[in-house]
């Protein structure tokens, strides 16, 4: 199930919900089995703005 979340470890796009920790949704990457929260997703976008830029075609 693809839900728009990107794995911060392998940049895989197939991530599923995997519980809640400290009132934050956890996700698990099907590709590398890494667990992460939405907090990590925000850090990736700010650290790599060119990777996710809508102008970068």
Residue pairs with C-beta under 8 A, 6 or more apart in sequence:
1 14
1 16
2 13
2 14
2 15
3 15
3 16
3 17
3 27
4 13
5 13
5 15
5 27
5 38
5 41
6 12
6 13
6 15
6 41
6 44
7 13
7 15
7 27
7 29
7 31
7 32
7 34
7 36
8 34
8 36
8 40
8 41
8 43
8 44
9 29
9 32
9 34
9 36
10 29
10 31
10 32
10 34
12 29
12 30
12 31
12 32
14 29
14 30
14 31
15 27
15 28
15 29
15 30
16 27
16 28
16 30
17 25
17 26
17 27
17 28
18 26
18 27
18 28
18 35
19 26
20 26
21 37
24 37
24 38
24 39
25 37
25 38
26 35
26 36
26 37
27 35
27 36
27 37
27 38
28 34
28 35
29 35
29 36
45 52
50 56
